[in-house]
Amino acid sequence: MTKELDLKFYYSKPLDSGLIFKIVPYGKQFGHHIRLTNGEQMTNELIDLIRKGFKHGLK
C-alpha cells in the first residue's frame, strides 16, 4: 500500500504545473489532480493552485 494524498480541484481552464499529474475535462471546467507523497511537496506553488481552485469554486 502506498501512502499518498490525492487532491482534486476544478478550474475554468487547464493549468500548467509540474505538480498536476492529470487534467480531465468536466463540462465547462477542468478537474486538476495532484498526488502528494511527502510533506516536502507542500510548496507555495501548491498552495497557489489550491487557492485558485477554491476561489473558482466560490463563483
N, C-alpha and C positions, 0 to 999 in steps of 0.2 A: 504494500500500500504506500503510495506516495503522499507526502504531506504538502498540500498546496491550497491556495485560496484563489478561487475563480471570481473575478469581478466582471460585471457586465453593466454597461450604461448605453443610453441612446443619445444620438445627436443628429442634427438635420443633414449632415454631410459626412463622408468618410474623413477621419482624422489621420494624419500621418505621424506615427510614433513607433519606435522600435519596441515599445512596451506592449503594443497591441498585437496579439497573435492571430486574431480573426476579426473580420468585419462582415456582418450579414445584413443585407437589405431587409427592412421590415416596414412595409407600406411606404410612407414618405420619409422614413427615418432610417438610421443605420445603427445596428447593435454592435458595440465595440467590446471585445472580450480581452481581458488581461488576466494572466495567470502569474501569481506570486508564489515563489518557493522559499523566500527568506526575507528577513526584515530589511536587508540592505537595498531591496528593490523599492522601498518606501522613499521615493525621491520627490523633489519639488515638481518634477515633470509629471509624476503620477498624481500628485495632489492637484495640479492644474487640470489634468484630464478629468478627474473626478468632479472638480468644481464645474467644468464645462457641462458635463452630463447632468449635474444637479440643477444648474441654472436653466438648462434646456427643459428639464422635467417640470420646472415651476411655471413655464409659459402656458 
